[in-house]
Amino acid sequence: MDNHERQLWEPDDAGDPQATPPTSRKLITQPYDLTVGALLDQIERGILHLKPLSGRPKLQRRYVWPNGLASRLIESMLLNVPIPPCYFAQDADFENEVIDGQQRLYSLYRFHDNQFALQGLETLSELNGKSFFQLPRNLQNKMLSYTLRCVVITNDSDDDLRFDVFERLNSNTVPLNAQELRNCVYRGAFIELLSDLAENKSFLEVLRRKEPDSRMRGEELILRFFAFKELGLQTYRTPQKFWLNSMAEFGQKYDEQKIEQLRVTWLTGLNNAISIFGVKDAFRRPTIGARSAPINKALVDMHMLSLCDLPRETALEIADEYQAVHNALLLNEEFSDLISRAVDHKSRTTLRFALWNTAMVHLNISIG
């Protein structure tokens, strides 16, 4: 997280000593040796999903390889240099999404589609300036028959364990975070809803951003709200990422009507919070001086759960009293500590909800 991001978000916590230990889980992988030609055929037929040709998987970053780097990949294959394996995740329809190998595979697709000419080659310098169709026939066949090891994580694998594997696969590069991985494992209308809400203009104004967070922290914040709202505080467990995974998996079952209901619920809470605190102060603690306070995830929990079911008229009627209770809670040393550190620990989360409910009882507001 860079300095700019640190200013926007209060820091995440260390692990919870009450975290639920991993249980026996099932991981099934299937290795395949596939030729480049076979992989390109699967991409064309929509069996292998690859960005930007497909909207899946959501977690994959944009294609960033320059043509020089892609050219060296082609040269390595023509020289029979081994290429690292690719990793795919199999979905319920037995289609595959690229988890690791996106840049390599799309480079191959682009070259085969004659979208760039080879450049910067040193060993096979005579091929510089040539597109695929300009290569001698034997070299075209050599590239298409080059074999890549591909490891498929099958759809029989436990989702939590698949999640762990995806994290490990990306540990040697800029690691994909939990929410980026969730976008692949639990794809569907609910995950799309999180993306849509993260792009909401009012939400971006609250975050003081022009566009959604590049690492999907906004989507995870929204998912966190839905987990408390839909699953309830009594289901909360740590490591929190697995609890959020449960919500993402549960959300895959939602129909269109339920998705729209959740959209309205989130936007109602957001708009009510803005009405009471203003777009600059919603979900932030007061600060002394000019420095801007970061978003406090615990306050997002409290306010969104308290306000998401209130009609706008009711929220406006209780605005002054609600804000007064909120300010009094922030002066409470115990509550202030609970929203300042170890925010996600189970026992502290439960106590935080209890203190909030006690303070809000005369407003007929109860969460969790």
MOHUWO-V952794 format. One record per backbone hydrogen bond with DSSP energy under -0.5 kcal/mol. NH is the residue of the N-H (numbers start at 1). CO is the residue of the C=O. If there is no record, write none. Layout:
nh & co
NH & CO
NH & CO
This chain:
nh & co
6 & 2
7 & 3
8 & 4
8 & 5
9 & 5
10 & 295
19 & 16
20 & 238
29 & 27
30 & 152
32 & 150
34 & 32
34 & 148
36 & 146
37 & 144
39 & 35
40 & 36
41 & 37
42 & 38
43 & 39
44 & 40
45 & 41
46 & 42
46 & 43
47 & 42
48 & 42
49 & 47
49 & 96
53 & 50
54 & 50
58 & 183
60 & 57
70 & 66
71 & 67
72 & 68
73 & 69
74 & 70
75 & 71
76 & 72
77 & 73
78 & 74
79 & 75
80 & 77
81 & 76
86 & 149
87 & 100
88 & 151
89 & 97
90 & 153
91 & 95
94 & 91
96 & 47
97 & 89
98 & 49
99 & 87
100 & 87
105 & 101
106 & 102
107 & 103
108 & 104
109 & 105
110 & 106
111 & 107
112 & 108
113 & 109
114 & 111
115 & 110
118 & 130
125 & 122
127 & 124
128 & 125
129 & 118
130 & 127
132 & 111
134 & 131
135 & 131
135 & 132
139 & 136
140 & 136
141 & 137
142 & 138
143 & 139
144 & 140
145 & 141
146 & 143
148 & 34
150 & 32
151 & 86
152 & 30
152 & 150
153 & 88
153 & 151
154 & 28
154 & 152
157 & 154
158 & 26
162 & 158
163 & 159
164 & 160
165 & 161
166 & 162
167 & 163
168 & 164
169 & 165
170 & 166
171 & 168
173 & 170
175 & 173
181 & 177
182 & 178
183 & 179
184 & 181
185 & 181
186 & 182
187 & 184
192 & 188
193 & 189
194 & 190
195 & 191
196 & 192
197 & 193
198 & 194
199 & 195
199 & 196
200 & 197
204 & 200
205 & 201
206 & 202
207 & 203
208 & 204
209 & 204
216 & 213
220 & 216
221 & 217
222 & 218
223 & 219
224 & 220
225 & 221
226 & 222
227 & 223
228 & 224
229 & 225
230 & 226
231 & 226
231 & 227
232 & 227
232 & 228
235 & 232
236 & 233
242 & 239
243 & 239
244 & 240
245 & 241
246 & 242
247 & 243
248 & 244
249 & 245
250 & 246
251 & 247
252 & 248
252 & 249
253 & 250
254 & 251
259 & 255
260 & 256
261 & 257
262 & 258
263 & 259
264 & 260
265 & 261
266 & 262
267 & 263
268 & 264
269 & 265
270 & 266
271 & 267
272 & 268
273 & 269
274 & 270
275 & 271
276 & 272
277 & 273
278 & 274
281 & 278
282 & 278
284 & 281
285 & 294
289 & 287
295 & 8
296 & 283
297 & 295
300 & 296
301 & 297
302 & 298
303 & 299
304 & 300
305 & 301
306 & 302
307 & 303
308 & 304
310 & 307
315 & 311
316 & 312
317 & 313
318 & 314
319 & 316
322 & 318
323 & 319
324 & 320
325 & 321
326 & 322
327 & 323
328 & 324
329 & 325
330 & 326
331 & 327
332 & 328
332 & 329
333 & 331
336 & 332
337 & 333
338 & 334
339 & 335
340 & 337
341 & 337
345 & 342
349 & 345
350 & 346
351 & 347
352 & 348
353 & 349
354 & 350
355 & 351
356 & 352
357 & 353
358 & 354
359 & 355
360 & 356
361 & 357
361 & 358
363 & 360
364 & 361
365 & 360
